């Protein structure tokens, strides 16, 4: 069984680029599920359906959502994989200490009505989406502008044993000059982003 992970490390924003291929019925059904009613306003901006299609997630598979936040991706993945599949939400221990906001979010997502197939466990394939920093800046702007040089991110993951399966310009925005903080009103929702899909080869 192929496994997948969404690494939603930074708030996921999107450009207005459209995905060309038609969506499978199971993706369309997942996007219109009642549990996603409050998420739908963000679908055009975040390209949820298109990114799920890019990752080739299918019914019955295991998918892990790393740092699921409010659960936008978890709910999409849950609907796609269906009752025969499983969504594994990964929360670093420091973010889900007793009484923390992260713990509350985790409890809401795990096994809730409409997401009964959601649990917490590790996995070994990543769909990485993050905000682009200017070339050569490395990690220097992760804490200031919340951006990262895509080549640095790619190299770090490859060095852990993963293999790059594919990458996409779906969320790219050439009008972003990479010098504003991603939450700046002038660029928020329109940042230049990269998408990498990694797999970890079987040993």
Secondary structure, 3 states (H helix, E strand, C coil): CCEEEEECCCCCCCCCCCCCCCCCHHHHHHHCCHHHCCCHHHHHHHCHHHHHHHCCCCCCCEEEEECCCCCHHHHHHHHHHCCCCEEEEECCHHHCCCCCHHHHHHHHHCCCCCCCCEECCCCCEEEEEEEECCCCCCCCCCCCCCCECHHHHHHHHHCCCEEEEEEECCCCCCCCCCCCCCCCCCCCCCCCEEEEEEEECCC
